[in-house]
Amino acid sequence: MISTIDTVLLRIADQALQVLLWQRPTDSRAFAGEWALPGGWVFEDQDTTLEQATCRILEHKVGLKPDYIEQVATIGNQHRDPAGWSITVLQLALIRYSHSQLQHPDTQWVSVDAVRQITLSFDHNELLEKALERLSTKARYSTLPLHLLGAEFTLSEVQRAFEIVLQTPMNTAAFR
């Protein structure tokens, strides 16, 4: 059985929520050259925790270390991967814009709205929606979107981050 981690890594840039996509190598056994969420196998001999495996995969594939990681779901079935039965741990990761400069040519930040118009490898469109739902739900009762902002920020920037995550304008007086 295949055990992997797939990560929805998000940032705010250009007044939009963006997700990091990784282009699969052209010699991949499946979905060669197509866009996917960054992911990889869990290595029993190297990874002591899922969070450590997530950080290792992101560092290796995209050269970034997120500011926040949270497990969203574990998904498994015989149809996710053409190679057979597979299980993936879906991680939601957030990164500040200042920490999100790309170092690998096979990666690209894309607005969530644009990604919803394309087909990603495997079941990654579904995984993206699950992670976005988690972020939106938690933004209603927690300060989770603050992980998308810089070390210092204004109240207006906080409000705008919540508006971007929740995809709705907010009354400034009520927000404060």
SERO-541834 format. One line per 2 residues: number of its first residue (from 1); for each residue x, y, z of C-alpha. Coordinates in steps of 0.001 Angstrom, whole numbers. Each point is the difference from the previous one (the first is absolute). Layout:
BEGIN
NUM> X,Y,Z; ...
This chain:
BEGIN
1> 0,0,0; 1210,3504,-815
3> 136,2492,2920; 486,3660,-878
5> -432,3522,1258; -1573,2663,-2214
7> 167,3625,1102; -2170,2971,-872
9> 2467,2849,589; -1727,3400,-45
11> 1053,3631,87; -1620,3377,-623
13> 1451,2033,-2888; -1487,2470,-2471
15> -3130,236,2173; -766,-3696,-578
17> 445,-3345,1672; 2628,-1946,-1944
19> 934,-3675,78; 3392,-1416,-857
21> 13,-2479,-2876; 2819,-2315,-961
23> 505,-1331,-3512; 551,-3746,-64
25> 3144,-1148,-1816; -439,-985,-3634
27> 1311,-3486,813; -2581,-616,2777
29> -1829,-3319,-16; -3335,1868,176
31> -1169,3460,-1056; 3364,880,-1556
33> 504,3752,-383; -3345,859,1611
35> -610,2361,2915; -568,-1392,3476
37> 93,941,3644; 3461,-586,1459
39> 56,-3444,1518; 2094,-3045,539
41> 441,-3299,1730; 379,-436,3738
43> 3381,-1577,732; -181,-2272,3046
45> 3770,122,515; 222,3837,-162
47> -3274,1530,1162; -869,-181,3684
49> -3222,2030,-336; -2385,1001,-2769
51> 916,3652,539; 3683,-839,-433
53> -804,-1919,-3191; -2026,2962,-1274
55> 2883,2394,640; 2494,-2371,-1648
57> -2165,-380,-3105; -624,3750,-321
59> 3669,824,544; 1097,-2552,-2594
61> -2646,641,-2673; -632,3737,291
63> 2667,1394,2333; -2459,1551,2462
65> -717,-407,3710; -3574,893,992
67> -858,2157,2992; -2944,-2236,923
69> -950,-3646,-683; -3206,-1814,888
71> -1263,-3445,-945; -3342,238,-1820
73> -908,-3587,-894; 1219,-3441,-907
75> -1316,-1158,-3353; 437,-3432,-1480
77> -1437,-2119,-2770; 970,-2076,-2993
79> -681,2802,-2509; 2215,2857,1263
81> 3156,-1287,-1655; 318,-2000,-3229
83> 2616,-2159,1773; -2638,-1402,2355
85> -1456,376,3452; 1408,3084,1713
87> -465,2060,3127; 922,3648,331
89> 90,2288,2992; -1284,3386,-1109
91> 1792,2905,1647; -1005,3660,-6
93> 3029,2273,166; 147,3793,145
95> 2959,2209,-809; 650,3713,245
97> 604,1784,-3288; 3478,1034,1174
99> 913,-3695,480; -1500,-1232,-3276
101> 2508,900,-2705; 346,-2909,-2406
103> 3348,-1711,-440; -981,-2815,-2357
105> -892,502,-3687; -2654,-2733,85
107> -2164,1859,2550; -2493,2788,-407
109> -2331,2037,2213; -3482,58,-1543
111> -3157,1693,1249; -2500,-2437,1469
113> -2610,1280,-2464; 2275,-845,-2954
115> 816,-3462,1375; -3687,-785,245
117> -132,372,-3804; 2614,-2687,-712
119> 325,-3705,699; 2811,-949,2344
121> 1680,-3414,216; -1503,-2846,1992
123> -2883,1236,2195; 1739,3266,866
125> -2937,2250,-976; -2084,-1780,2652
127> 2835,252,2539; 297,3739,-669
129> -3717,488,680; 205,-1947,3277
131> 2898,2164,1192; -1722,3238,-1036
133> -3137,-1066,1831; 2070,-624,3159
135> 1671,3414,-272; -3313,1778,-558
137> -1698,-1824,2873; 2822,716,2439
139> 193,3646,-1107; -3531,452,1343
141> 1041,-811,3576; 3793,312,218
143> 2925,2204,-972; 1377,-2515,-2501
145> 250,2502,-2925; 2536,2013,2028
147> 2596,-2595,-1081; -347,1455,-3516
149> 1098,3468,1138; 3427,1420,760
151> 1473,277,3472; -1572,3454,352
153> -3334,989,-1482; -2795,2518,311
155> -3598,-666,934; -968,839,-3595
157> 2400,-2689,-1263; -1521,-2526,2402
159> -3485,843,-1210; 1083,-310,-3644
161> 1624,-3403,684; -3236,-1272,1536
163> -2001,1398,-2936; 2296,-1806,-2461
165> -191,-3291,1890; -3766,201,527
167> -613,1462,-3481; -2360,2631,1318
169> 266,3680,946; -350,788,3687
171> -1472,2963,1786; 2989,1840,1490
173> -1796,1037,3188; -1307,-3512,596
175> 3387,-1562,-750; 1807,2186,2508
